[in-house]
Amino acid sequence: MAGAAMSVWATGMESLEAFVKNVKSGRAEFTQTVTAPAKEGQPARAKVSTGTFEFQRPGQFKFDYKKPFAQTIVADGKTLWLYDADLNQVTQRAQAQALGSTPAALIAAAPDLRALQADFTLESAPERDGLQWVKATPKAKDGQLQGIQVGFQGEALAALEIQDSFGQRSVLKFSKVEVNPALGAGAFAFKAPAGADVLKQ
């Protein structure tokens, strides 16, 4: 298989391997649909949010939710910051404890495939929607995640599906994906806005 021209028969695992090896940074727009499990007599309700996503390996990323509520999640390599604009509240956590078996680790945190395999059981899943899929099952049994599927178009990230242990399903679809953009030195620096409450966890 030559260079970036992945064959149409590439498996999800081949796409994941190429993504981890060749894509050191990225930028995209995303749409996230979160569907809560149906309650008795009520249909499942879906919430849709949109925003932008950037990452740089290893361990730096930023989700900037624009609609319907402004929220920012930033990992700067040491600390994971979560800023809720409506509450004017910042939550600060040690990144090492927060990330291991999360979807963010799959996309941005891991330096290589071996590091991912320490936290996840990885396997190719059947192709659908024109994408190659990898199923990732967290090895930690006490986590809130049941399973994650990552969809690739070649070695470009295209979708992320997350099922948690409460039956909630989140689907992120990425568009306008840029591979290996030059991200500025301060791209993942976070400074709590003036007057915000900062909670350390």
Secondary structure as the mmCIF struct_conf table of DSSP 4:
data_model
#
loop_
_struct_conf.conf_type_id
_struct_conf.id
_struct_conf.beg_label_comp_id
_struct_conf.beg_label_asym_id
_struct_conf.beg_label_seq_id
_struct_conf.end_label_comp_id
_struct_conf.end_label_asym_id
_struct_conf.end_label_seq_id
TURN_TY1_P TURN_TY1_P1 GLY A 3 ALA A 4
TURN_TY1_P TURN_TY1_P2 VAL A 8 TRP A 9
HELX_RH_AL_P HELX_RH_AL_P1 GLY A 12 ASN A 22
STRN STRN1 SER A 25 THR A 35
HELX_LH_PP_P HELX_LH_PP_P1 ALA A 36 LYS A 39
TURN_TY1_P TURN_TY1_P3 GLU A 40 GLY A 41
BEND BEND1 GLN A 42 GLN A 42
STRN STRN2 ALA A 46 GLN A 56
TURN_TY1_P TURN_TY1_P4 ARG A 57 GLY A 59
STRN STRN3 GLN A 60 LYS A 67
BEND BEND2 PRO A 68 PHE A 69
STRN STRN4 GLN A 71 ASP A 76
BEND BEND3 GLY A 77 LYS A 78
STRN STRN5 THR A 79 ASP A 84
TURN_TY1_P TURN_TY1_P5 ALA A 85 ASN A 88
STRN STRN6 GLN A 89 ALA A 94
HELX_RH_AL_P HELX_RH_AL_P2 GLN A 95 LEU A 99
TURN_TY1_P TURN_TY1_P6 GLY A 100 SER A 101
BEND BEND4 THR A 102 THR A 102
HELX_RH_AL_P HELX_RH_AL_P3 PRO A 103 ALA A 104
HELX_RH_PI_P HELX_RH_PI_P1 ALA A 105 ALA A 109
BEND BEND5 PRO A 111 ASP A 112
HELX_RH_AL_P HELX_RH_AL_P4 LEU A 113 ASP A 119
STRN STRN7 PHE A 120 ARG A 128
TURN_TY1_P TURN_TY1_P7 ASP A 129 GLY A 130
STRN STRN8 LEU A 131 PRO A 138
BEND BEND6 LYS A 139 LYS A 139
TURN_TY1_P TURN_TY1_P8 LYS A 141 ASP A 142
BEND BEND7 GLY A 143 GLN A 144
STRN STRN9 LEU A 145 GLN A 153
TURN_TY1_P TURN_TY1_P9 GLY A 154 GLU A 155
STRN STRN10 ALA A 156 ASP A 164
TURN_TY1_P TURN_TY1_P10 SER A 165 PHE A 166
BEND BEND8 GLY A 167 GLY A 167
STRN STRN11 ARG A 169 VAL A 179
BEND BEND9 ASN A 180 ASN A 180
TURN_TY1_P TURN_TY1_P11 ALA A 185 PHE A 188
HELX_LH_PP_P HELX_LH_PP_P2 ALA A 192 PRO A 193
TURN_TY1_P TURN_TY1_P12 ALA A 194 GLY A 195
STRN STRN12 ASP A 197 LYS A 200
#
